Amino acid sequence: MIKKELNNVEKKNMLLSILLIALGVLLVVKPDNVVNFIVIAIGAFLMVTAIIDLVFYFMNAKLGGNFINLSKGIIEFIGSIFLMFRSEAVVSLFPVVIGLIIIFSSIFKLYVSLSIKSIDSKKWIPNFVLSILCILFGVVIVLNPFETVTSIVRLAGIVLIVSEVFNLIYSGVLVFSLKKMDEAVTDLAKKDDGVKEAKIIEEKPKKKE
């Protein structure tokens, strides 16, 4: 059961790693454009959700309305305006967000590597070491030691690519190893069943002639 759950988790991690690698490439190639687009897209999404919440509130106003919808809609509307028209202020925080993503992603991989230590005594070590390095890189990005946001975004993209490429390889190797282990267990079970059947046949009394 644990192996099956771990296998499913790693497959989801592989998909997430592919998406994050694509994001990392975009951050390296077009850092300013990507960050501005993401911020404005988030602002537009908040605007849509704000309108929906406010419409629901006024539609039910005669029934007393829902104060949660009203307050949520107002907060989302103010946030969307800030994101779309003051995107430069939000862009300066974007590297911090990327750094936090790298840190939390690496902490999770660190936990996974320690969890499979008992299953595989060697393959967990590279992932453990790289997870520590990625955590350190993430901390450096969050602390913002560089002068320009563009440099930080590019660095964040590079670290994200390297980290997720390794995670993708590691997850693939782990999934393959788990598959081989399951196949080995299945083959062993079949052989065991075959031996039992042979014993049963041998133990059947022979008919008297």
Secondary structure, 3 states (H helix, E strand, C coil): CHHHHHHHHHHHHHHHHHHHHHHHHHHHHCHHHHHHHHHHHHHHHHHHHHHHHHHHHHHCHHHCCCHHHHHHHHHHHHHHHHHHHCHHHHHCCHHHHHHHHHHHHHHHHHHHHHHCCCCCCCCHHHHHHHHHHHHHHHHHHHHCCCCCHHHHHHHHHHHHHHHHHHHHHHHHHHHHHHHHHHHHHHHHHHHHHHHHHHHHHHHCCCCCC
